[in-house]
Amino acid sequence: MVADKWSVLVVHALLSGTKRHHELMDEVEGISQKMLTQTLRELELNGLLERTVFAEVPPRVEYSLTPIGRTLGGPVKRLAAWAEAHAYELLAARQANAVR
């Protein structure tokens, strides 16, 4: 449910607060519009994300974590810290294996 790459990155982006679609596109590096929309729908379906539509012209939509979604903050922050701490090792392994 939350173990895929994009879900973790979207949750991490939303830990700092409510965001609009284009803000998430800017913050989640490498995600396509289609994949972001699909990920947001999946997180909403699973009760981790709240989608708020404002009756404006043009319509404004904001995304935020639900209370249960915010409980992912600790694990996601620890995972992000681990990834940052080992980024060079992971990159070196990837490059070494790509040469094979």
Summary of the structure (lengths in Angstrom):
residues: 100
radius of gyration: 15.5
end to end distance: 33.0
largest distance: 54.8
contacts: 252
relative contact order: 0.15
helix: 60%
strand: 14%
